[in-house]
Amino acid sequence: MELMMIDIVDPVRCEIEVPISISEAFKLFTEGFNSWWPSDYTWSQESLESISLASCENGRCTEVGPNGFQVDWGRVLKCHPSEKIIFTWQISPNREPQPNPQKASVVEVNFTMINLKTTIVSLVHSGFEKHGEGALAYRESLNSDYGWPFILNKYLEVAKA
């Protein structure tokens, strides 16, 4: 019996401080997902109708575009309001939907109250090796200035508004 060795790819870690309460930060991240997620980072682009991240366990992460286009890009694994949300990232290194959750990485977002009007949002994206070929380059892309740091800055812009 031959054992396959799988290289573990380091997770991407990002942290941002937002000037809103912990409950507002969580609500903006989940229920307000459509207001801050960059449309350039969707399949529908400027034709995007909505993109959502459910705030309940087993909830869908879905993009809705023109002419009935709809695609699930993840599923919520755990959700503890105002504390954390964990969801699958079912987008392949080629930026295609990955319907098989066994080939998905995982995003965990934790919310920590600093004071009544300040929250730390910590994101860890792990399990890139499950994406197979291209996993390391995919991780590097999401760790670059145009990956999670850019995305979380869009979240911060809306939190500041």
Chimera marker file (.cmm) of the C-alpha trace (Angstrom):
<marker_set name="trace">
<marker id="1" x="0.000" y="0.000" z="0.000" r="1" g="1" b="0" radius="0.5"/>
<marker id="2" x="1.473" y="3.314" z="-1.100" r="1" g="1" b="0" radius="0.5"/>
<marker id="3" x="0.914" y="6.372" z="1.066" r="1" g="1" b="0" radius="0.5"/>
<marker id="4" x="0.565" y="9.746" z="-0.586" r="1" g="1" b="0" radius="0.5"/>
<marker id="5" x="2.337" y="12.592" z="1.129" r="1" g="1" b="0" radius="0.5"/>
<marker id="6" x="0.397" y="15.828" z="1.169" r="1" g="1" b="0" radius="0.5"/>
<marker id="7" x="2.348" y="18.999" z="1.787" r="1" g="1" b="0" radius="0.5"/>
<marker id="8" x="0.609" y="21.196" z="4.312" r="1" g="1" b="0" radius="0.5"/>
<marker id="9" x="0.362" y="24.749" z="3.049" r="1" g="1" b="0" radius="0.5"/>
<marker id="10" x="0.632" y="27.521" z="5.643" r="1" g="1" b="0" radius="0.5"/>
<marker id="11" x="-2.617" y="29.382" z="6.254" r="1" g="1" b="0" radius="0.5"/>
<marker id="12" x="-3.182" y="32.996" z="5.328" r="1" g="1" b="0" radius="0.5"/>
<marker id="13" x="-3.663" y="35.190" z="8.402" r="1" g="1" b="0" radius="0.5"/>
<marker id="14" x="-5.059" y="38.724" z="8.316" r="1" g="1" b="0" radius="0.5"/>
<marker id="15" x="-6.217" y="40.996" z="11.086" r="1" g="1" b="0" radius="0.5"/>
<marker id="16" x="-7.957" y="44.345" z="10.972" r="1" g="1" b="0" radius="0.5"/>
<marker id="17" x="-9.304" y="46.765" z="13.571" r="1" g="1" b="0" radius="0.5"/>
<marker id="18" x="-12.726" y="48.231" z="12.835" r="1" g="1" b="0" radius="0.5"/>
<marker id="19" x="-14.328" y="51.238" z="14.585" r="1" g="1" b="0" radius="0.5"/>
<marker id="20" x="-17.630" y="49.511" z="15.373" r="1" g="1" b="0" radius="0.5"/>
<marker id="21" x="-18.972" y="47.298" z="18.148" r="1" g="1" b="0" radius="0.5"/>
<marker id="22" x="-18.456" y="43.555" z="18.048" r="1" g="1" b="0" radius="0.5"/>
<marker id="23" x="-22.124" y="42.901" z="17.215" r="1" g="1" b="0" radius="0.5"/>
<marker id="24" x="-22.031" y="45.489" z="14.405" r="1" g="1" b="0" radius="0.5"/>
<marker id="25" x="-18.770" y="44.013" z="13.086" r="1" g="1" b="0" radius="0.5"/>
<marker id="26" x="-20.239" y="40.523" z="12.950" r="1" g="1" b="0" radius="0.5"/>
<marker id="27" x="-23.476" y="41.731" z="11.392" r="1" g="1" b="0" radius="0.5"/>
<marker id="28" x="-21.604" y="43.725" z="8.729" r="1" g="1" b="0" radius="0.5"/>
<marker id="29" x="-19.398" y="40.742" z="7.901" r="1" g="1" b="0" radius="0.5"/>
<marker id="30" x="-22.353" y="38.383" z="7.508" r="1" g="1" b="0" radius="0.5"/>
<marker id="31" x="-25.654" y="40.153" z="6.810" r="1" g="1" b="0" radius="0.5"/>
<marker id="32" x="-23.870" y="43.098" z="5.191" r="1" g="1" b="0" radius="0.5"/>
<marker id="33" x="-21.558" y="40.937" z="3.066" r="1" g="1" b="0" radius="0.5"/>
<marker id="34" x="-23.037" y="42.311" z="-0.165" r="1" g="1" b="0" radius="0.5"/>
<marker id="35" x="-22.227" y="45.888" z="0.896" r="1" g="1" b="0" radius="0.5"/>
<marker id="36" x="-18.476" y="45.401" z="1.192" r="1" g="1" b="0" radius="0.5"/>
<marker id="37" x="-17.353" y="42.386" z="-0.863" r="1" g="1" b="0" radius="0.5"/>
<marker id="38" x="-15.648" y="43.756" z="-4.013" r="1" g="1" b="0" radius="0.5"/>
<marker id="39" x="-17.727" y="42.970" z="-7.111" r="1" g="1" b="0" radius="0.5"/>
<marker id="40" x="-14.475" y="42.650" z="-9.080" r="1" g="1" b="0" radius="0.5"/>
<marker id="41" x="-13.891" y="39.533" z="-6.978" r="1" g="1" b="0" radius="0.5"/>
<marker id="42" x="-17.044" y="37.796" z="-8.227" r="1" g="1" b="0" radius="0.5"/>
<marker id="43" x="-17.932" y="35.881" z="-11.383" r="1" g="1" b="0" radius="0.5"/>
<marker id="44" x="-20.651" y="38.409" z="-12.249" r="1" g="1" b="0" radius="0.5"/>
<marker id="45" x="-18.362" y="41.456" z="-11.845" r="1" g="1" b="0" radius="0.5"/>
<marker id="46" x="-20.264" y="44.708" z="-12.560" r="1" g="1" b="0" radius="0.5"/>
<marker id="47" x="-23.453" y="42.692" z="-13.265" r="1" g="1" b="0" radius="0.5"/>
<marker id="48" x="-23.489" y="41.274" z="-9.727" r="1" g="1" b="0" radius="0.5"/>
<marker id="49" x="-26.954" y="41.319" z="-8.189" r="1" g="1" b="0" radius="0.5"/>
<marker id="50" x="-25.917" y="40.030" z="-4.765" r="1" g="1" b="0" radius="0.5"/>
<marker id="51" x="-23.364" y="38.014" z="-2.867" r="1" g="1" b="0" radius="0.5"/>
<marker id="52" x="-24.162" y="36.573" z="0.531" r="1" g="1" b="0" radius="0.5"/>
<marker id="53" x="-22.659" y="34.772" z="3.479" r="1" g="1" b="0" radius="0.5"/>
<marker id="54" x="-25.299" y="33.099" z="5.644" r="1" g="1" b="0" radius="0.5"/>
<marker id="55" x="-25.102" y="33.676" z="9.382" r="1" g="1" b="0" radius="0.5"/>
<marker id="56" x="-26.313" y="30.210" z="10.347" r="1" g="1" b="0" radius="0.5"/>
<marker id="57" x="-24.676" y="26.790" z="10.392" r="1" g="1" b="0" radius="0.5"/>
<marker id="58" x="-25.025" y="24.907" z="7.103" r="1" g="1" b="0" radius="0.5"/>
<marker id="59" x="-26.093" y="28.183" z="5.470" r="1" g="1" b="0" radius="0.5"/>
<marker id="60" x="-25.068" y="28.906" z="1.905" r="1" g="1" b="0" radius="0.5"/>
<marker id="61" x="-22.494" y="31.343" z="0.592" r="1" g="1" b="0" radius="0.5"/>
<marker id="62" x="-24.027" y="32.396" z="-2.706" r="1" g="1" b="0" radius="0.5"/>
<marker id="63" x="-23.500" y="34.739" z="-5.627" r="1" g="1" b="0" radius="0.5"/>
<marker id="64" x="-26.451" y="35.849" z="-7.751" r="1" g="1" b="0" radius="0.5"/>
<marker id="65" x="-25.810" y="37.438" z="-11.117" r="1" g="1" b="0" radius="0.5"/>
<marker id="66" x="-27.700" y="38.371" z="-14.258" r="1" g="1" b="0" radius="0.5"/>
<marker id="67" x="-30.156" y="36.174" z="-16.159" r="1" g="1" b="0" radius="0.5"/>
<marker id="68" x="-30.715" y="33.717" z="-13.317" r="1" g="1" b="0" radius="0.5"/>
<marker id="69" x="-27.013" y="32.999" z="-12.738" r="1" g="1" b="0" radius="0.5"/>
<marker id="70" x="-26.499" y="31.626" z="-9.242" r="1" g="1" b="0" radius="0.5"/>
<marker id="71" x="-23.583" y="29.764" z="-7.712" r="1" g="1" b="0" radius="0.5"/>
<marker id="72" x="-22.748" y="28.582" z="-4.220" r="1" g="1" b="0" radius="0.5"/>
<marker id="73" x="-19.122" y="29.298" z="-3.357" r="1" g="1" b="0" radius="0.5"/>
<marker id="74" x="-19.138" y="27.907" z="0.188" r="1" g="1" b="0" radius="0.5"/>
<marker id="75" x="-21.098" y="26.633" z="3.151" r="1" g="1" b="0" radius="0.5"/>
<marker id="76" x="-21.130" y="27.855" z="6.753" r="1" g="1" b="0" radius="0.5"/>
<marker id="77" x="-19.669" y="25.191" z="9.051" r="1" g="1" b="0" radius="0.5"/>
<marker id="78" x="-19.987" y="27.030" z="12.374" r="1" g="1" b="0" radius="0.5"/>
<marker id="79" x="-21.515" y="30.300" z="13.396" r="1" g="1" b="0" radius="0.5"/>
<marker id="80" x="-21.395" y="31.896" z="16.825" r="1" g="1" b="0" radius="0.5"/>
<marker id="81" x="-22.894" y="35.392" z="16.438" r="1" g="1" b="0" radius="0.5"/>
<marker id="82" x="-20.605" y="38.213" z="17.538" r="1" g="1" b="0" radius="0.5"/>
<marker id="83" x="-17.820" y="35.687" z="18.082" r="1" g="1" b="0" radius="0.5"/>
<marker id="84" x="-16.868" y="33.692" z="14.991" r="1" g="1" b="0" radius="0.5"/>
<marker id="85" x="-17.943" y="32.286" z="11.662" r="1" g="1" b="0" radius="0.5"/>
<marker id="86" x="-16.278" y="29.406" z="9.811" r="1" g="1" b="0" radius="0.5"/>
<marker id="87" x="-17.089" y="28.588" z="6.196" r="1" g="1" b="0" radius="0.5"/>
<marker id="88" x="-15.790" y="26.485" z="3.342" r="1" g="1" b="0" radius="0.5"/>
<marker id="89" x="-14.056" y="28.234" z="0.448" r="1" g="1" b="0" radius="0.5"/>
<marker id="90" x="-15.281" y="26.274" z="-2.558" r="1" g="1" b="0" radius="0.5"/>
<marker id="91" x="-13.451" y="28.273" z="-5.193" r="1" g="1" b="0" radius="0.5"/>
<marker id="92" x="-10.654" y="26.465" z="-7.022" r="1" g="1" b="0" radius="0.5"/>
<marker id="93" x="-7.192" y="27.905" z="-7.752" r="1" g="1" b="0" radius="0.5"/>
<marker id="94" x="-8.516" y="28.566" z="-11.282" r="1" g="1" b="0" radius="0.5"/>
<marker id="95" x="-11.298" y="30.701" z="-9.733" r="1" g="1" b="0" radius="0.5"/>
<marker id="96" x="-13.953" y="28.148" z="-10.663" r="1" g="1" b="0" radius="0.5"/>
<marker id="97" x="-16.704" y="26.897" z="-8.328" r="1" g="1" b="0" radius="0.5"/>
<marker id="98" x="-15.721" y="23.690" z="-6.527" r="1" g="1" b="0" radius="0.5"/>
<marker id="99" x="-18.888" y="21.743" z="-5.661" r="1" g="1" b="0" radius="0.5"/>
<marker id="100" x="-17.001" y="19.080" z="-3.675" r="1" g="1" b="0" radius="0.5"/>
<marker id="101" x="-16.528" y="20.333" z="-0.081" r="1" g="1" b="0" radius="0.5"/>
<marker id="102" x="-13.735" y="17.760" z="0.377" r="1" g="1" b="0" radius="0.5"/>
<marker id="103" x="-11.669" y="19.858" z="-2.057" r="1" g="1" b="0" radius="0.5"/>
<marker id="104" x="-12.412" y="23.129" z="-0.285" r="1" g="1" b="0" radius="0.5"/>
<marker id="105" x="-10.274" y="25.197" z="2.041" r="1" g="1" b="0" radius="0.5"/>
<marker id="106" x="-11.715" y="26.797" z="5.176" r="1" g="1" b="0" radius="0.5"/>
<marker id="107" x="-12.013" y="30.419" z="6.297" r="1" g="1" b="0" radius="0.5"/>
<marker id="108" x="-12.370" y="31.204" z="10.005" r="1" g="1" b="0" radius="0.5"/>
<marker id="109" x="-13.184" y="34.738" z="11.089" r="1" g="1" b="0" radius="0.5"/>
<marker id="110" x="-13.016" y="35.688" z="14.778" r="1" g="1" b="0" radius="0.5"/>
<marker id="111" x="-14.331" y="38.891" z="16.327" r="1" g="1" b="0" radius="0.5"/>
<marker id="112" x="-12.696" y="40.266" z="19.487" r="1" g="1" b="0" radius="0.5"/>
<marker id="113" x="-14.014" y="43.279" z="21.364" r="1" g="1" b="0" radius="0.5"/>
<marker id="114" x="-11.372" y="45.874" z="22.244" r="1" g="1" b="0" radius="0.5"/>
<marker id="115" x="-13.929" y="48.283" z="23.685" r="1" g="1" b="0" radius="0.5"/>
<marker id="116" x="-17.578" y="49.137" z="23.021" r="1" g="1" b="0" radius="0.5"/>
<marker id="117" x="-16.726" y="50.842" z="19.719" r="1" g="1" b="0" radius="0.5"/>
<marker id="118" x="-13.690" y="48.893" z="18.494" r="1" g="1" b="0" radius="0.5"/>
<marker id="119" x="-13.386" y="45.305" z="17.287" r="1" g="1" b="0" radius="0.5"/>
<marker id="120" x="-10.499" y="43.210" z="16.003" r="1" g="1" b="0" radius="0.5"/>
<marker id="121" x="-11.473" y="40.986" z="13.069" r="1" g="1" b="0" radius="0.5"/>
<marker id="122" x="-9.031" y="38.092" z="12.605" r="1" g="1" b="0" radius="0.5"/>
<marker id="123" x="-9.217" y="35.906" z="9.510" r="1" g="1" b="0" radius="0.5"/>
<marker id="124" x="-7.422" y="32.593" z="8.992" r="1" g="1" b="0" radius="0.5"/>
<marker id="125" x="-7.752" y="30.858" z="5.618" r="1" g="1" b="0" radius="0.5"/>
<marker id="126" x="-6.388" y="27.303" z="5.888" r="1" g="1" b="0" radius="0.5"/>
<marker id="127" x="-6.448" y="23.961" z="4.116" r="1" g="1" b="0" radius="0.5"/>
<marker id="128" x="-5.111" y="25.178" z="0.770" r="1" g="1" b="0" radius="0.5"/>
<marker id="129" x="-3.602" y="21.738" z="0.150" r="1" g="1" b="0" radius="0.5"/>
<marker id="130" x="-7.155" y="20.425" z="-0.383" r="1" g="1" b="0" radius="0.5"/>
<marker id="131" x="-7.290" y="22.460" z="-3.592" r="1" g="1" b="0" radius="0.5"/>
<marker id="132" x="-4.628" y="20.194" z="-5.102" r="1" g="1" b="0" radius="0.5"/>
<marker id="133" x="-2.482" y="21.449" z="-7.958" r="1" g="1" b="0" radius="0.5"/>
<marker id="134" x="-1.913" y="25.172" z="-7.731" r="1" g="1" b="0" radius="0.5"/>
<marker id="135" x="-2.548" y="25.297" z="-3.970" r="1" g="1" b="0" radius="0.5"/>
<marker id="136" x="0.680" y="27.095" z="-3.069" r="1" g="1" b="0" radius="0.5"/>
<marker id="137" x="0.268" y="29.755" z="-5.772" r="1" g="1" b="0" radius="0.5"/>
<marker id="138" x="-3.364" y="30.164" z="-4.706" r="1" g="1" b="0" radius="0.5"/>
<marker id="139" x="-2.289" y="30.714" z="-1.112" r="1" g="1" b="0" radius="0.5"/>
<marker id="140" x="0.294" y="33.278" z="-2.217" r="1" g="1" b="0" radius="0.5"/>
<marker id="141" x="-2.336" y="35.088" z="-4.289" r="1" g="1" b="0" radius="0.5"/>
<marker id="142" x="-4.756" y="35.331" z="-1.368" r="1" g="1" b="0" radius="0.5"/>
<marker id="143" x="-1.917" y="36.443" z="0.918" r="1" g="1" b="0" radius="0.5"/>
<marker id="144" x="-0.812" y="39.194" z="-1.486" r="1" g="1" b="0" radius="0.5"/>
<marker id="145" x="-1.847" y="42.849" z="-1.328" r="1" g="1" b="0" radius="0.5"/>
<marker id="146" x="-4.669" y="41.960" z="-3.749" r="1" g="1" b="0" radius="0.5"/>
<marker id="147" x="-5.978" y="39.029" z="-1.698" r="1" g="1" b="0" radius="0.5"/>
<marker id="148" x="-7.414" y="38.988" z="1.813" r="1" g="1" b="0" radius="0.5"/>
<marker id="149" x="-5.675" y="42.241" z="2.867" r="1" g="1" b="0" radius="0.5"/>
<marker id="150" x="-7.432" y="44.069" z="-0.002" r="1" g="1" b="0" radius="0.5"/>
<marker id="151" x="-10.765" y="42.386" z="0.735" r="1" g="1" b="0" radius="0.5"/>
<marker id="152" x="-10.642" y="43.187" z="4.454" r="1" g="1" b="0" radius="0.5"/>
<marker id="153" x="-9.769" y="46.797" z="3.659" r="1" g="1" b="0" radius="0.5"/>
<marker id="154" x="-13.014" y="46.991" z="1.652" r="1" g="1" b="0" radius="0.5"/>
<marker id="155" x="-14.797" y="45.726" z="4.774" r="1" g="1" b="0" radius="0.5"/>
<marker id="156" x="-13.004" y="48.394" z="6.850" r="1" g="1" b="0" radius="0.5"/>
<marker id="157" x="-14.061" y="51.157" z="4.421" r="1" g="1" b="0" radius="0.5"/>
<marker id="158" x="-17.725" y="50.247" z="4.915" r="1" g="1" b="0" radius="0.5"/>
<marker id="159" x="-17.274" y="49.888" z="8.690" r="1" g="1" b="0" radius="0.5"/>
<marker id="160" x="-15.861" y="53.430" z="8.820" r="1" g="1" b="0" radius="0.5"/>
<marker id="161" x="-18.727" y="54.915" z="6.773" r="1" g="1" b="0" radius="0.5"/>
<link id1="1" id2="2" r="1" g="1" b="0" radius="0.2"/>
<link id1="2" id2="3" r="1" g="1" b="0" radius="0.2"/>
<link id1="3" id2="4" r="1" g="1" b="0" radius="0.2"/>
<link id1="4" id2="5" r="1" g="1" b="0" radius="0.2"/>
<link id1="5" id2="6" r="1" g="1" b="0" radius="0.2"/>
<link id1="6" id2="7" r="1" g="1" b="0" radius="0.2"/>
<link id1="7" id2="8" r="1" g="1" b="0" radius="0.2"/>
<link id1="8" id2="9" r="1" g="1" b="0" radius="0.2"/>
<link id1="9" id2="10" r="1" g="1" b="0" radius="0.2"/>
<link id1="10" id2="11" r="1" g="1" b="0" radius="0.2"/>
<link id1="11" id2="12" r="1" g="1" b="0" radius="0.2"/>
<link id1="12" id2="13" r="1" g="1" b="0" radius="0.2"/>
<link id1="13" id2="14" r="1" g="1" b="0" radius="0.2"/>
<link id1="14" id2="15" r="1" g="1" b="0" radius="0.2"/>
<link id1="15" id2="16" r="1" g="1" b="0" radius="0.2"/>
<link id1="16" id2="17" r="1" g="1" b="0" radius="0.2"/>
<link id1="17" id2="18" r="1" g="1" b="0" radius="0.2"/>
<link id1="18" id2="19" r="1" g="1" b="0" radius="0.2"/>
<link id1="19" id2="20" r="1" g="1" b="0" radius="0.2"/>
<link id1="20" id2="21" r="1" g="1" b="0" radius="0.2"/>
<link id1="21" id2="22" r="1" g="1" b="0" radius="0.2"/>
<link id1="22" id2="23" r="1" g="1" b="0" radius="0.2"/>
<link id1="23" id2="24" r="1" g="1" b="0" radius="0.2"/>
<link id1="24" id2="25" r="1" g="1" b="0" radius="0.2"/>
<link id1="25" id2="26" r="1" g="1" b="0" radius="0.2"/>
<link id1="26" id2="27" r="1" g="1" b="0" radius="0.2"/>
<link id1="27" id2="28" r="1" g="1" b="0" radius="0.2"/>
<link id1="28" id2="29" r="1" g="1" b="0" radius="0.2"/>
<link id1="29" id2="30" r="1" g="1" b="0" radius="0.2"/>
<link id1="30" id2="31" r="1" g="1" b="0" radius="0.2"/>
<link id1="31" id2="32" r="1" g="1" b="0" radius="0.2"/>
<link id1="32" id2="33" r="1" g="1" b="0" radius="0.2"/>
<link id1="33" id2="34" r="1" g="1" b="0" radius="0.2"/>
<link id1="34" id2="35" r="1" g="1" b="0" radius="0.2"/>
<link id1="35" id2="36" r="1" g="1" b="0" radius="0.2"/>
<link id1="36" id2="37" r="1" g="1" b="0" radius="0.2"/>
<link id1="37" id2="38" r="1" g="1" b="0" radius="0.2"/>
<link id1="38" id2="39" r="1" g="1" b="0" radius="0.2"/>
<link id1="39" id2="40" r="1" g="1" b="0" radius="0.2"/>
<link id1="40" id2="41" r="1" g="1" b="0" radius="0.2"/>
<link id1="41" id2="42" r="1" g="1" b="0" radius="0.2"/>
<link id1="42" id2="43" r="1" g="1" b="0" radius="0.2"/>
<link id1="43" id2="44" r="1" g="1" b="0" radius="0.2"/>
<link id1="44" id2="45" r="1" g="1" b="0" radius="0.2"/>
<link id1="45" id2="46" r="1" g="1" b="0" radius="0.2"/>
<link id1="46" id2="47" r="1" g="1" b="0" radius="0.2"/>
<link id1="47" id2="48" r="1" g="1" b="0" radius="0.2"/>
<link id1="48" id2="49" r="1" g="1" b="0" radius="0.2"/>
<link id1="49" id2="50" r="1" g="1" b="0" radius="0.2"/>
<link id1="50" id2="51" r="1" g="1" b="0" radius="0.2"/>
<link id1="51" id2="52" r="1" g="1" b="0" radius="0.2"/>
<link id1="52" id2="53" r="1" g="1" b="0" radius="0.2"/>
<link id1="53" id2="54" r="1" g="1" b="0" radius="0.2"/>
<link id1="54" id2="55" r="1" g="1" b="0" radius="0.2"/>
<link id1="55" id2="56" r="1" g="1" b="0" radius="0.2"/>
<link id1="56" id2="57" r="1" g="1" b="0" radius="0.2"/>
<link id1="57" id2="58" r="1" g="1" b="0" radius="0.2"/>
<link id1="58" id2="59" r="1" g="1" b="0" radius="0.2"/>
<link id1="59" id2="60" r="1" g="1" b="0" radius="0.2"/>
<link id1="60" id2="61" r="1" g="1" b="0" radius="0.2"/>
<link id1="61" id2="62" r="1" g="1" b="0" radius="0.2"/>
<link id1="62" id2="63" r="1" g="1" b="0" radius="0.2"/>
<link id1="63" id2="64" r="1" g="1" b="0" radius="0.2"/>
<link id1="64" id2="65" r="1" g="1" b="0" radius="0.2"/>
<link id1="65" id2="66" r="1" g="1" b="0" radius="0.2"/>
<link id1="66" id2="67" r="1" g="1" b="0" radius="0.2"/>
<link id1="67" id2="68" r="1" g="1" b="0" radius="0.2"/>
<link id1="68" id2="69" r="1" g="1" b="0" radius="0.2"/>
<link id1="69" id2="70" r="1" g="1" b="0" radius="0.2"/>
<link id1="70" id2="71" r="1" g="1" b="0" radius="0.2"/>
<link id1="71" id2="72" r="1" g="1" b="0" radius="0.2"/>
<link id1="72" id2="73" r="1" g="1" b="0" radius="0.2"/>
<link id1="73" id2="74" r="1" g="1" b="0" radius="0.2"/>
<link id1="74" id2="75" r="1" g="1" b="0" radius="0.2"/>
<link id1="75" id2="76" r="1" g="1" b="0" radius="0.2"/>
<link id1="76" id2="77" r="1" g="1" b="0" radius="0.2"/>
<link id1="77" id2="78" r="1" g="1" b="0" radius="0.2"/>
<link id1="78" id2="79" r="1" g="1" b="0" radius="0.2"/>
<link id1="79" id2="80" r="1" g="1" b="0" radius="0.2"/>
<link id1="80" id2="81" r="1" g="1" b="0" radius="0.2"/>
<link id1="81" id2="82" r="1" g="1" b="0" radius="0.2"/>
<link id1="82" id2="83" r="1" g="1" b="0" radius="0.2"/>
<link id1="83" id2="84" r="1" g="1" b="0" radius="0.2"/>
<link id1="84" id2="85" r="1" g="1" b="0" radius="0.2"/>
<link id1="85" id2="86" r="1" g="1" b="0" radius="0.2"/>
<link id1="86" id2="87" r="1" g="1" b="0" radius="0.2"/>
<link id1="87" id2="88" r="1" g="1" b="0" radius="0.2"/>
<link id1="88" id2="89" r="1" g="1" b="0" radius="0.2"/>
<link id1="89" id2="90" r="1" g="1" b="0" radius="0.2"/>
<link id1="90" id2="91" r="1" g="1" b="0" radius="0.2"/>
<link id1="91" id2="92" r="1" g="1" b="0" radius="0.2"/>
<link id1="92" id2="93" r="1" g="1" b="0" radius="0.2"/>
<link id1="93" id2="94" r="1" g="1" b="0" radius="0.2"/>
<link id1="94" id2="95" r="1" g="1" b="0" radius="0.2"/>
<link id1="95" id2="96" r="1" g="1" b="0" radius="0.2"/>
<link id1="96" id2="97" r="1" g="1" b="0" radius="0.2"/>
<link id1="97" id2="98" r="1" g="1" b="0" radius="0.2"/>
<link id1="98" id2="99" r="1" g="1" b="0" radius="0.2"/>
<link id1="99" id2="100" r="1" g="1" b="0" radius="0.2"/>
<link id1="100" id2="101" r="1" g="1" b="0" radius="0.2"/>
<link id1="101" id2="102" r="1" g="1" b="0" radius="0.2"/>
<link id1="102" id2="103" r="1" g="1" b="0" radius="0.2"/>
<link id1="103" id2="104" r="1" g="1" b="0" radius="0.2"/>
<link id1="104" id2="105" r="1" g="1" b="0" radius="0.2"/>
<link id1="105" id2="106" r="1" g="1" b="0" radius="0.2"/>
<link id1="106" id2="107" r="1" g="1" b="0" radius="0.2"/>
<link id1="107" id2="108" r="1" g="1" b="0" radius="0.2"/>
<link id1="108" id2="109" r="1" g="1" b="0" radius="0.2"/>
<link id1="109" id2="110" r="1" g="1" b="0" radius="0.2"/>
<link id1="110" id2="111" r="1" g="1" b="0" radius="0.2"/>
<link id1="111" id2="112" r="1" g="1" b="0" radius="0.2"/>
<link id1="112" id2="113" r="1" g="1" b="0" radius="0.2"/>
<link id1="113" id2="114" r="1" g="1" b="0" radius="0.2"/>
<link id1="114" id2="115" r="1" g="1" b="0" radius="0.2"/>
<link id1="115" id2="116" r="1" g="1" b="0" radius="0.2"/>
<link id1="116" id2="117" r="1" g="1" b="0" radius="0.2"/>
<link id1="117" id2="118" r="1" g="1" b="0" radius="0.2"/>
<link id1="118" id2="119" r="1" g="1" b="0" radius="0.2"/>
<link id1="119" id2="120" r="1" g="1" b="0" radius="0.2"/>
<link id1="120" id2="121" r="1" g="1" b="0" radius="0.2"/>
<link id1="121" id2="122" r="1" g="1" b="0" radius="0.2"/>
<link id1="122" id2="123" r="1" g="1" b="0" radius="0.2"/>
<link id1="123" id2="124" r="1" g="1" b="0" radius="0.2"/>
<link id1="124" id2="125" r="1" g="1" b="0" radius="0.2"/>
<link id1="125" id2="126" r="1" g="1" b="0" radius="0.2"/>
<link id1="126" id2="127" r="1" g="1" b="0" radius="0.2"/>
<link id1="127" id2="128" r="1" g="1" b="0" radius="0.2"/>
<link id1="128" id2="129" r="1" g="1" b="0" radius="0.2"/>
<link id1="129" id2="130" r="1" g="1" b="0" radius="0.2"/>
<link id1="130" id2="131" r="1" g="1" b="0" radius="0.2"/>
<link id1="131" id2="132" r="1" g="1" b="0" radius="0.2"/>
<link id1="132" id2="133" r="1" g="1" b="0" radius="0.2"/>
<link id1="133" id2="134" r="1" g="1" b="0" radius="0.2"/>
<link id1="134" id2="135" r="1" g="1" b="0" radius="0.2"/>
<link id1="135" id2="136" r="1" g="1" b="0" radius="0.2"/>
<link id1="136" id2="137" r="1" g="1" b="0" radius="0.2"/>
<link id1="137" id2="138" r="1" g="1" b="0" radius="0.2"/>
<link id1="138" id2="139" r="1" g="1" b="0" radius="0.2"/>
<link id1="139" id2="140" r="1" g="1" b="0" radius="0.2"/>
<link id1="140" id2="141" r="1" g="1" b="0" radius="0.2"/>
<link id1="141" id2="142" r="1" g="1" b="0" radius="0.2"/>
<link id1="142" id2="143" r="1" g="1" b="0" radius="0.2"/>
<link id1="143" id2="144" r="1" g="1" b="0" radius="0.2"/>
<link id1="144" id2="145" r="1" g="1" b="0" radius="0.2"/>
<link id1="145" id2="146" r="1" g="1" b="0" radius="0.2"/>
<link id1="146" id2="147" r="1" g="1" b="0" radius="0.2"/>
<link id1="147" id2="148" r="1" g="1" b="0" radius="0.2"/>
<link id1="148" id2="149" r="1" g="1" b="0" radius="0.2"/>
<link id1="149" id2="150" r="1" g="1" b="0" radius="0.2"/>
<link id1="150" id2="151" r="1" g="1" b="0" radius="0.2"/>
<link id1="151" id2="152" r="1" g="1" b="0" radius="0.2"/>
<link id1="152" id2="153" r="1" g="1" b="0" radius="0.2"/>
<link id1="153" id2="154" r="1" g="1" b="0" radius="0.2"/>
<link id1="154" id2="155" r="1" g="1" b="0" radius="0.2"/>
<link id1="155" id2="156" r="1" g="1" b="0" radius="0.2"/>
<link id1="156" id2="157" r="1" g="1" b="0" radius="0.2"/>
<link id1="157" id2="158" r="1" g="1" b="0" radius="0.2"/>
<link id1="158" id2="159" r="1" g="1" b="0" radius="0.2"/>
<link id1="159" id2="160" r="1" g="1" b="0" radius="0.2"/>
<link id1="160" id2="161" r="1" g="1" b="0" radius="0.2"/>
</marker_set>
